[in-house]
Amino acid sequence: MYRQNRNKKYLENLGQEENYCLTVDCYPGVDDEIFDLIKEIYKPDFVIKSEDVFYEKDELNKMMNPFLTENRVRGVVYYRKMDDFIDDIKLAQYQSLASHKGRVLVYGVGASYIHKGDTLIYCDLARWEIQLRYRKGMPNFKQDNDDEDVLKKIKRSFFIEWRIADKHKMDIFENIDYFLDSNQEGNPKIVTGNALRSALKKTTQRPFRLVPYFDPGVWGGQWMKKNCDLDEKQNNYAWSFDGVPEENSLYFRFGDTRIEIPAMD
């Protein structure tokens, strides 16, 4: 259910022209509820899902395996870009389709490779939330590894998926018209790109704190539970992340709406 009803106006007012392309680029792990929501509000005549321009699962695995290694948690950082995993022939085909007349929606990871869009929305997601979704069974991008060891899912993301996604986001960051916070299921929130970029600039000019998170572990004890007012139902806490840009996130408040974004932004 879309609780931030007043934010619907951002989508409802898009594409009043007869021919219009809305591009919604996503961080890996964004839930399909966002796609359903945008499709319901925007009412496109034609939909392109960006995952179709990427190589298929087996080819992606072949390309990624040298960086994943046999180790359960350790891999090799992939320093290149997302388009290495995109099939150029398919990309050209879908770029042509994106010029289709009418209301076009281009959606998904790397969607702006297909079309920059008359309006560009970026759907963001914090890494900690992605890790929680992996625990619930979410697979990696274009994989069917729902039941795989969670640490292996995180390894694929940490060494490859998040690396290329962060680079891609930074490549288009200044051109994003709206940022969509998709961290809370059933409660997406949207803010203009100019507003968020301004908030980030102000943040760099003053002291600030990241959003901490805590997690149980095999060596964990009771100290954090007692001293940090944590969930008493957990057996223990072993991890405390507070100040790690790759893991933590940031809160910004615009009026009475709170937006959560990855601290990497």
Buried (B, 14 or more C-beta within 10 A) or exposed (E): EBEEEEBBEBBEEBBEEEEBBBBBBBBBBBBEBBBEBBBEBBEBEBBBBBBBBBBEBEEBBEBBEEBBEEEEEEBEEBEEBBBEBBBEEBBEBBBEBBEBEEBBBBBBBBBBBBBBBBBBBBBBBBBBBBBBBBEEEBBBBBBEBEEBEBEBBBBBBBBBBBBBBBBBBEBBBEEBBBBBBBBEEEEBBBBBBEBBBEBBEEBEEEEEEBBBBBBBEEEBEEEBBEEEEBEEEBEBBBEBBEEEEEBBBBEBEBEEBEBBBBBBB
